[in-house]
């Protein structure tokens, strides 16, 4: 078909030719129009928020992702001030997730115990197996999904003896340690017979044997430390004697020892006795236990033994089972260990096969004396409770109030949980603050259960954390419930963790601008009071890290369908609710109890049970 050319009169007249000046003028006009539209109308706010959220949905490995996500929450909430309450609800309902899922291979990721980082560090004194956290801004912000096949944990007390295999499908430990009674696979479960390397016939018989020399059943002992705990069967079965054990082990080649322990509902923590003090207070434990923990107590002039001495309460008991106690080809090491105990005036009260039991003196240290290890007292200016990234020293900490905090002087359990500890006398108005705090938490726990509907005291909740514990009042008020509480005292706040241990409770020091030393999905409920105070620098008043980082870390360690309870000002709670929804939590905001601080709000969030799309198919 041919082309038809119309004459000029049939094409509507001559065509105007666009010049370069016309194009520039049009572009300038369009730019000005869009500028006024974005700046002086609400469309700009909506587009900006949409853009920030779209940018935030980039790959977790994108180094710019952190800044993009934080920009979403640093911007003001977009609701009309004319209807504050309805606007806030509208914001909450319309907020969409901005934090992506981590890659599936990060299912058990611990940011501060990452083998990819630690493998490049020095092996001297096990430095590479201690905490080594990523630099601020280095770690991507993402949410860790549960493994394929994950299901809600077996409730306590059944979990002491069995857990779901699919929740941590790692057979290596069962294969290597099954013959010693650690654990074995049986159908859909891992079964825990209660054995250990030095007690393959079971922890119950082993504890009964120790009870011939140590007063296990009298209420005299309450807090224990298990070094290199394996799957924590020793601590699990000590609970029947009303002794709560803080069990710890490093992340090592067996993989997931502590993860198994926490899945069983046993208090446990990832740590290594290496170049630093453990993040624990001085003179806190009535009993310290090492069953084939392979700690070289006499190495480095007895430095590791002096750390154990710092942690052991005067009059407390030290049990070492396994090498070097009467062990083949370790005669010198065993002799040195006895000499080291003698230098610190420890009484060797029993040696039974490969198990040795010492009793620490109740009075002040017998140092200084002449000893082959060069041990002496630490400086009077040194606080033995300082334990956050504190380098180990080859010296012995003096005991203040020694005769008042020794085993036998501290009230027996359970009276000790409610009586003001003697170490409160070192704090200005300590007793008054303690008693007011105890009354306050007794009222709050009643409110939590009756009004907020928290299922504390039921089989749904076993592992609990208080991120800002002070004197442990929250945990003490839950004493009658079948739970245990990890009381966390922020390392930059007053060091009150010794008070918590004097009450017969347990906990650690921690800085919430870093990841906590535990595996993902290990706590059923996390409680935090005044979360902003955990990250604010007391001198400058500026935040040392971002609250989004803290809440993403809370999500990492919280189990699916677990609860987070946060108390704070209305403004803080509003921001926390935005972040909570962005990390896939469902949120409810409540008023505080009648005698709470004016205007204080309580946010109760539930972590949703979600899976990666590729893993959601059966």
PAKEDO-812855 format. One line per field, with one value per residue (C-alpha): residue number from 1; x, y, z. Coordinates in nm, 3 decimals. Layout:
resi <- c(NUM,...)
X <- c(X,...)
Y <- c(Y,...)
Z <- c(Z,...)
//
This chain:
resi <- c(1,2,3,4,5,6,7,8,9,10,11,12,13,14,15,16,17,18,19,20,21,22,23,24,25,26,27,28,29,30,31,32,33,34,35,36,37,38,39,40,41,42,43,44,45,46,47,48,49,50,51,52,53,54,55,56,57,58,59,60,61,62,63,64,65,66,67,68,69,70,71,72,73,74,75,76,77,78,79,80,81,82,83,84,85,86,87,88,89,90,91,92,93,94,95,96,97,98,99,100,101,102,103,104,105,106,107,108,109,110,111,112,113,114,115,116,117,118,119,120,121,122,123,124,125,126,127,128,129,130,131,132,133,134,135,136,137,138,139,140,141,142,143,144,145,146,147,148,149,150,151,152,153,154,155,156,157,158,159,160,161,162,163,164,165,166,167,168,169,170,171,172,173,174,175,176,177,178,179,180,181,182,183,184,185,186,187,188,189,190,191,192,193,194,195,196,197,198,199,200,201,202,203,204,205,206,207,208,209,210,211,212,213,214,215,216,217,218,219,220,221,222,223,224,225,226,227,228,229,230,231,232,233,234,235,236,237,238,239,240,241,242,243,244,245,246,247,248,249,250,251,252,253,254,255,256,257,258,259,260,261,262,263,264,265,266,267,268,269,270,271,272,273,274,275,276,277,278,279,280,281,282,283,284,285,286,287,288,289,290,291,292,293,294,295,296,297,298,299,300,301,302,303,304,305,306,307,308,309,310,311,312,313,314,315,316,317,318,319,320,321,322,323,324,325,326,327,328,329,330,331,332,333,334,335,336,337,338,339,340,341,342,343,344,345,346,347,348,349,350,351,352,353,354,355,356,357,358,359,360,361,362,363,364,365,366,367,368,369,370,371,372,373,374,375,376,377,378,379,380,381,382,383,384,385,386,387,388,389,390,391,392,393,394,395,396,397,398,399,400,401,402,403,404,405,406,407,408,409,410,411,412,413,414,415,416,417,418,419,420,421,422,423,424,425,426,427,428,429,430,431,432,433,434,435,436,437,438,439,440,441,442,443,444,445,446,447,448,449,450,451,452,453,454,455,456,457,458,459,460,461,462,463,464,465,466,467,468,469,470,471,472,473,474,475,476,477,478,479,480,481,482,483,484,485,486,487,488,489,490,491,492,493,494,495,496,497,498,499,500,501,502,503,504,505,506,507,508,509,510,511,512,513,514,515,516,517,518,519,520,521,522,523,524,525,526,527,528,529,530,531,532,533,534,535,536,537,538,539,540,541,542,543,544,545,546,547,548,549,550,551,552,553,554,555,556,557,558,559,560,561,562,563,564,565,566,567,568,569,570,571,572,573,574,575,576,577,578,579,580,581,582,583,584,585,586,587,588,589,590,591,592,593,594,595,596,597,598,599,600,601,602,603,604,605,606,607,608,609,610,611,612,613,614,615,616,617,618)
X <- c(0.000,0.150,0.202,-0.035,0.106,-0.149,-0.106,-0.021,-0.379,-0.502,-0.248,-0.373,-0.121,0.253,0.415,0.593,0.953,1.073,1.395,1.652,1.532,1.174,1.287,1.494,1.205,0.961,1.198,1.251,0.878,0.814,1.087,0.946,0.595,0.706,0.913,0.610,0.397,0.635,0.721,0.383,0.146,0.109,0.196,0.564,0.553,0.380,0.621,0.922,0.804,0.726,1.068,1.247,1.060,1.132,1.500,1.500,1.377,1.709,1.931,2.050,2.405,2.378,2.610,2.372,2.076,2.132,2.117,1.807,1.624,1.721,1.602,1.251,1.232,1.421,1.156,0.853,0.539,0.306,-0.034,-0.249,-0.206,-0.575,-0.664,-0.359,-0.502,-0.675,-0.376,-0.145,-0.367,-0.377,0.001,0.031,-0.213,-0.055,0.315,0.474,0.780,1.106,1.352,1.420,1.495,1.856,1.990,1.889,2.248,2.236,1.977,2.201,2.401,2.558,2.711,2.974,3.068,3.102,3.357,3.422,3.568,3.716,3.910,4.141,4.229,4.502,4.478,4.674,4.465,4.168,4.130,3.966,3.686,3.581,3.335,3.441,3.159,3.126,3.202,2.906,2.731,2.915,2.652,2.348,2.007,1.796,1.563,1.665,1.405,1.362,1.489,1.265,1.071,1.075,0.783,0.693,0.931,0.841,0.708,0.884,0.944,0.920,1.187,1.447,1.440,1.350,1.332,1.225,1.501,1.373,1.432,1.809,1.878,2.242,2.338,2.711,2.693,2.465,2.696,3.011,2.875,2.584,2.788,2.850,2.480,2.474,2.194,2.061,1.817,1.491,1.218,1.132,1.315,1.656,1.652,1.870,1.941,2.123,2.476,2.805,3.165,3.255,2.914,2.796,2.559,2.366,2.376,2.143,2.388,2.678,2.502,2.420,2.788,2.890,2.625,2.833,3.078,2.874,2.547,2.326,1.985,1.994,1.914,2.265,2.368,2.164,2.382,2.618,2.847,2.913,3.222,3.222,2.877,2.807,2.428,2.391,2.249,2.437,2.262,1.930,1.916,2.051,1.726,1.557,1.772,1.663,2.012,2.011,2.314,2.460,2.598,2.833,3.043,3.193,3.073,3.292,3.328,3.042,2.804,2.507,2.583,2.430,2.150,2.053,2.067,1.839,1.596,1.573,1.479,1.808,1.983,2.286,2.512,2.780,3.116,3.482,3.735,4.013,4.183,3.905,3.698,3.367,3.081,2.983,3.014,3.259,3.182,2.855,2.852,2.810,2.936,3.162,3.183,3.413,3.354,3.628,3.615,3.986,4.063,4.439,4.392,4.765,4.872,4.977,5.077,4.734,4.545,4.240,4.225,4.225,3.926,3.742,3.841,3.697,3.363,3.340,3.171,3.377,3.302,3.193,3.280,3.494,3.456,3.698,3.614,3.846,4.196,4.427,4.280,4.465,4.474,4.724,5.039,4.932,5.101,5.277,4.962,4.770,5.046,5.055,4.678,4.697,4.978,4.776,4.476,4.702,4.854,4.503,4.426,4.159,4.082,4.095,3.807,3.777,3.946,3.731,3.879,3.908,3.696,3.844,3.645,3.784,3.627,3.721,3.809,3.537,3.776,3.988,4.254,4.564,4.775,5.033,5.248,5.541,5.411,5.558,5.292,5.375,5.020,4.940,4.640,4.492,4.516,4.276,4.162,4.040,3.670,3.634,3.284,3.420,3.385,3.282,3.579,3.806,4.142,4.231,4.498,4.722,4.607,4.350,4.057,4.003,3.662,3.473,3.220,3.366,3.218,2.875,2.852,3.003,2.817,2.636,2.610,2.382,2.022,1.921,1.700,1.426,1.442,1.743,1.542,1.338,1.583,1.796,2.151,2.433,2.610,2.326,2.505,2.765,2.494,2.351,1.995,2.038,1.799,1.518,1.556,1.563,1.248,1.058,1.169,1.051,0.706,0.676,0.747,0.511,0.230,0.343,0.352,-0.005,-0.104,0.085,-0.101,-0.451,-0.482,-0.234,-0.303,0.062,0.068,0.342,0.320,0.200,0.385,0.409,0.686,1.006,1.314,1.274,1.510,1.504,1.719,1.745,1.734,1.867,1.815,1.630,1.289,1.111,1.258,1.208,0.837,0.809,0.968,0.662,0.631,0.808,1.045,1.401,1.512,1.835,1.885,2.093,2.259,2.375,2.753,2.737,2.488,2.554,2.701,2.420,2.457,2.618,2.293,2.101,2.326,2.304,1.926,1.982,1.911,2.143,2.241,2.518,2.660,2.596,2.601,2.291,2.474,2.623,2.465,2.392,2.594,2.323,2.181,1.870,1.528,1.631,1.392,1.014,0.969,1.190,1.116,1.275,1.214,1.326,1.496,1.628,1.838,2.025,2.175,2.210,2.550,2.521,2.776,2.675,2.308,2.339,2.245,2.545,2.353,2.008,1.701,1.634,1.956,1.847,1.502,1.640,1.869,1.567,1.395,1.699,1.694,1.315,1.135,0.851,0.530,0.744,0.653,0.838,0.717,0.848,0.775,0.851,0.712,0.429,0.668,0.917,0.646,0.509,0.847,0.898,0.560,0.665,0.985,0.801,0.567,0.856,1.014,0.689,0.569,0.204,0.162,-0.073,-0.019,-0.158,-0.167,0.060,-0.076,-0.252,0.060,0.296,0.480,0.256,0.173,0.388,0.282,0.341,0.393,0.323,0.449,0.431,0.688,0.503,0.588,0.702,0.928,1.131,0.918,1.154,1.126,0.753,0.662,0.606)
Y <- c(0.000,0.338,0.642,0.938,1.289,1.551,1.912,2.165,2.291,1.938,1.900,2.195,2.458,2.497,2.298,2.492,2.379,2.332,2.509,2.425,2.728,2.590,2.255,2.414,2.643,2.352,2.142,2.433,2.491,2.120,2.107,2.408,2.259,1.923,2.101,2.298,1.984,1.783,2.056,2.218,1.918,1.589,1.399,1.466,1.310,0.998,0.958,1.010,0.745,0.505,0.564,0.503,0.177,0.065,0.138,-0.046,-0.361,-0.403,-0.705,-0.758,-0.772,-0.421,-0.208,0.085,-0.110,-0.008,0.364,0.313,0.123,0.364,0.657,0.508,0.521,0.844,1.023,1.154,0.945,1.049,1.105,1.406,1.593,1.682,1.325,1.194,0.868,0.760,0.875,0.662,0.360,0.426,0.443,0.120,-0.059,0.064,0.021,-0.244,-0.456,-0.298,-0.545,-0.839,-1.199,-1.308,-1.570,-1.924,-2.019,-1.767,-1.977,-2.012,-1.692,-1.531,-1.197,-1.191,-1.560,-1.585,-1.849,-1.650,-1.375,-1.572,-1.810,-1.521,-1.434,-1.545,-1.885,-1.771,-1.823,-1.909,-1.546,-1.649,-1.829,-1.525,-1.252,-1.057,-0.839,-0.668,-0.297,-0.058,-0.055,-0.360,-0.628,-0.626,-0.573,-0.876,-1.123,-1.483,-1.737,-2.068,-2.386,-2.593,-2.831,-2.603,-2.644,-2.497,-2.635,-2.923,-2.756,-2.778,-3.011,-3.258,-3.062,-3.163,-3.512,-3.456,-3.185,-3.179,-3.292,-3.055,-2.746,-2.801,-3.089,-3.141,-3.503,-3.453,-3.423,-3.726,-3.932,-3.836,-3.830,-4.073,-4.351,-4.120,-4.061,-3.701,-3.740,-3.965,-3.942,-4.127,-4.080,-3.707,-3.627,-3.586,-3.774,-3.668,-3.958,-3.718,-3.844,-3.663,-3.744,-3.793,-3.927,-4.157,-4.335,-4.013,-3.679,-3.798,-4.060,-3.817,-3.547,-3.798,-3.890,-3.526,-3.491,-3.714,-3.424,-3.115,-3.006,-3.022,-3.057,-2.818,-2.489,-2.376,-2.374,-2.197,-2.062,-2.284,-2.230,-2.515,-2.454,-2.628,-2.768,-2.975,-2.999,-2.888,-3.208,-3.140,-2.804,-2.944,-3.213,-2.982,-2.788,-3.069,-2.966,-2.600,-2.512,-2.294,-2.343,-2.091,-2.327,-2.201,-2.332,-2.178,-2.221,-2.509,-2.801,-2.996,-2.717,-2.604,-2.736,-2.424,-2.420,-2.772,-2.667,-2.367,-2.567,-2.802,-2.507,-2.507,-2.174,-2.147,-1.894,-1.892,-1.793,-1.889,-1.857,-1.700,-1.362,-1.173,-1.203,-1.375,-1.117,-1.215,-1.048,-1.134,-1.390,-1.491,-1.872,-2.115,-2.401,-2.407,-2.726,-2.839,-3.182,-3.247,-2.879,-2.898,-2.555,-2.538,-2.397,-2.390,-2.231,-1.867,-1.877,-1.981,-1.700,-1.915,-2.043,-1.687,-1.608,-1.905,-1.773,-1.430,-1.588,-1.835,-1.717,-1.748,-2.087,-2.215,-2.545,-2.613,-2.946,-3.054,-3.387,-3.523,-3.417,-3.359,-3.517,-3.848,-3.869,-4.087,-3.904,-3.583,-3.629,-3.291,-3.104,-3.269,-3.186,-2.824,-2.796,-2.913,-2.665,-2.383,-2.461,-2.478,-2.136,-1.986,-2.182,-2.396,-2.712,-3.029,-3.213,-3.514,-3.694,-3.974,-4.139,-3.853,-3.605,-3.352,-3.121,-2.810,-2.568,-2.201,-2.033,-1.815,-1.548,-1.307,-1.453,-1.592,-1.393,-1.253,-1.561,-1.721,-1.935,-2.069,-1.901,-1.542,-1.482,-1.174,-0.960,-0.731,-0.356,-0.199,0.039,-0.247,-0.335,-0.715,-0.668,-0.499,-0.774,-0.635,-0.678,-0.673,-0.839,-1.128,-1.053,-1.286,-1.164,-1.252,-1.022,-0.925,-0.999,-0.703,-0.798,-1.149,-1.295,-1.154,-1.292,-1.637,-1.965,-2.014,-1.641,-1.565,-1.666,-2.011,-2.059,-1.949,-1.684,-1.518,-1.405,-1.156,-1.047,-0.739,-0.866,-0.732,-0.586,-0.330,-0.144,-0.039,0.147,0.478,0.416,0.064,-0.113,0.141,0.124,-0.257,-0.286,-0.034,-0.215,-0.551,-0.412,-0.244,-0.564,-0.771,-0.535,-0.524,-0.901,-0.926,-0.661,-0.842,-1.166,-1.040,-0.735,-0.785,-1.156,-1.266,-1.642,-1.638,-1.949,-2.169,-2.423,-2.167,-1.968,-2.116,-1.912,-1.546,-1.248,-0.912,-0.675,-0.408,-0.600,-0.363,-0.580,-0.864,-0.759,-0.873,-1.224,-1.245,-1.170,-1.472,-1.712,-1.936,-1.985,-2.271,-2.032,-1.906,-1.550,-1.429,-1.101,-0.868,-0.570,-0.317,-0.283,0.099,0.115,0.060,-0.286,-0.445,-0.800,-0.914,-0.823,-1.042,-1.340,-1.277,-1.318,-1.661,-1.549,-1.549,-1.314,-1.142,-0.804,-0.691,-0.386,-0.381,-0.200,-0.545,-0.883,-1.110,-1.433,-1.683,-1.868,-1.758,-1.864,-1.928,-1.714,-1.734,-1.387,-1.078,-0.788,-0.445,-0.132,0.202,0.063,0.406,0.416,0.105,0.276,0.640,0.775,0.919,1.193,1.322,1.229,1.086,0.735,0.506,0.281,0.266,0.114,-0.074,-0.269,-0.358,-0.477,-0.681,-0.847,-0.912,-1.073,-1.295,-1.445,-1.460,-1.779,-1.772,-1.672,-1.546,-1.227,-0.898,-0.664,-0.305,-0.025,0.335,0.682,0.722,0.878,0.594,0.329,0.486,0.448,0.098,-0.004,0.114,-0.086,-0.390,-0.402,-0.363,-0.680,-0.873,-0.854,-0.806,-0.523,-0.414,-0.100,-0.077,0.178,0.115,-0.020,0.237,0.329,0.345,0.657,0.927,0.844,0.529,0.280,-0.093,-0.250,-0.622,-0.767,-1.119,-1.249,-1.407,-1.758,-1.703,-1.898,-1.826,-1.885,-2.152,-2.338,-2.310,-2.597,-2.931)
Z <- c(0.000,-0.102,0.120,0.081,0.120,0.212,0.108,0.382,0.405,0.490,0.779,0.983,0.884,0.936,1.225,1.503,1.544,1.911,1.987,2.258,2.456,2.455,2.592,2.871,2.969,2.986,3.199,3.440,3.474,3.539,3.802,3.990,3.976,4.118,4.388,4.511,4.495,4.714,4.964,5.021,4.998,5.191,4.873,4.939,5.285,5.152,4.861,5.086,5.330,5.045,4.896,5.223,5.274,4.919,4.964,5.295,5.121,4.944,4.999,5.359,5.226,5.086,5.305,5.267,5.402,5.765,5.685,5.475,5.746,6.021,5.808,5.811,6.190,6.240,6.033,6.225,6.231,5.949,6.107,6.157,6.484,6.469,6.565,6.749,6.878,6.557,6.355,6.567,6.514,6.140,6.132,6.322,6.093,5.770,5.859,5.641,5.720,5.614,5.764,5.538,5.625,5.662,5.422,5.528,5.614,5.903,6.088,6.396,6.359,6.666,6.564,6.842,6.812,6.436,6.324,6.007,6.222,6.510,6.286,6.193,6.556,6.797,6.965,7.272,7.587,7.362,7.259,6.933,7.118,7.322,7.216,6.907,6.780,6.442,6.433,6.457,6.120,5.993,6.051,5.820,5.973,5.898,6.066,6.121,6.015,6.200,6.035,5.814,6.033,6.339,6.577,6.913,7.180,7.410,7.729,8.065,8.246,7.958,7.772,8.033,7.883,7.517,7.250,6.885,6.650,6.380,6.597,6.580,6.342,6.438,6.486,6.540,6.919,6.954,6.735,6.926,7.281,7.271,7.432,7.729,7.787,7.663,7.408,7.137,6.847,6.888,6.631,6.599,6.925,7.078,7.409,7.703,7.943,8.176,8.132,8.084,8.001,8.368,8.471,8.190,8.432,8.481,8.659,8.936,9.064,9.021,9.224,9.496,9.509,9.544,9.815,10.040,10.076,9.984,10.156,9.845,10.010,10.305,10.129,10.217,9.848,9.582,9.297,9.097,8.798,8.554,8.340,8.000,8.066,7.754,7.720,8.086,8.234,8.559,8.599,8.481,8.749,9.022,8.986,9.180,9.477,9.439,9.314,9.004,8.781,8.541,8.274,8.005,7.720,7.407,7.053,6.943,6.705,6.868,6.760,6.963,7.316,7.469,7.213,7.321,7.688,7.637,7.424,7.723,7.947,8.141,8.220,7.991,7.818,7.549,7.700,7.718,7.998,7.795,7.826,8.007,8.318,8.269,8.266,8.620,8.963,9.239,9.511,9.347,9.337,9.623,9.405,9.097,8.893,8.614,8.463,8.208,8.116,8.020,8.167,8.240,8.590,8.671,8.341,8.319,8.688,8.800,8.625,8.547,8.905,9.037,8.815,8.966,9.309,9.221,9.135,9.426,9.744,10.065,10.213,9.871,9.706,9.398,9.215,8.940,8.781,8.515,8.407,8.579,8.894,8.934,8.556,8.366,8.259,8.437,8.773,8.756,8.658,8.943,9.190,9.069,9.106,9.466,9.534,9.383,9.601,9.905,9.821,9.842,10.162,9.995,10.193,9.984,10.150,9.917,9.628,9.488,9.181,8.926,9.124,9.369,9.599,9.765,10.014,9.996,10.328,10.477,10.598,10.393,10.168,10.332,10.088,10.082,10.125,9.952,9.666,9.345,9.130,9.225,9.343,9.548,9.633,9.368,9.412,9.661,9.385,9.167,9.176,9.162,9.016,8.704,8.447,8.108,7.871,8.176,8.117,8.347,8.606,8.799,9.140,9.403,9.476,9.838,9.985,10.127,10.393,10.370,10.687,10.597,10.242,10.296,10.258,10.587,10.659,10.365,10.450,10.328,10.026,9.974,10.249,10.083,9.779,9.985,10.256,10.177,10.103,10.316,10.011,9.984,10.265,10.006,9.809,9.928,10.053,9.916,10.152,10.099,9.719,9.733,9.939,9.725,9.410,9.550,9.637,9.297,9.104,9.314,9.209,8.848,8.804,8.931,8.676,8.399,8.465,8.542,8.318,8.035,8.010,8.006,8.055,8.316,8.529,8.241,8.028,7.745,7.917,8.058,7.952,8.050,8.022,8.201,7.995,8.267,8.593,8.867,9.181,9.007,9.139,8.823,8.850,9.226,9.186,8.952,9.198,9.231,8.854,8.669,8.493,8.525,8.454,8.296,8.483,8.265,8.430,8.168,8.192,8.191,8.478,8.851,8.901,9.103,8.974,9.300,9.479,9.235,9.311,9.684,9.642,9.484,9.127,8.825,8.542,8.346,8.260,7.904,7.677,7.457,7.179,7.112,7.041,7.336,7.369,7.291,6.992,6.803,6.934,7.296,7.508,7.550,7.701,7.709,7.944,7.925,8.128,7.976,7.667,7.569,7.887,7.771,7.468,7.580,7.676,8.026,7.955,7.613,7.628,7.276,7.171,7.129,6.889,6.735,6.898,6.573,6.627,6.979,6.871,6.580,6.836,7.060,6.762,6.704,7.053,7.092,6.993,6.738,6.918,7.208,7.392,7.439,7.713,7.704,7.952,7.857,7.791,7.536,7.284,7.318,7.299,6.982,6.812,6.951,6.809,6.462,6.483,6.621,6.326,6.088,6.229,6.190,6.551,6.643,6.890,7.166,7.378,7.730,8.008,8.303,8.631,8.854,9.053,8.755,8.646,8.501,8.140,8.130,7.863,7.824,7.485,7.458,7.132,6.994,6.749,6.458,6.341,5.983,5.749,5.442,5.129,5.000,5.330,5.380,5.149,5.316)
//
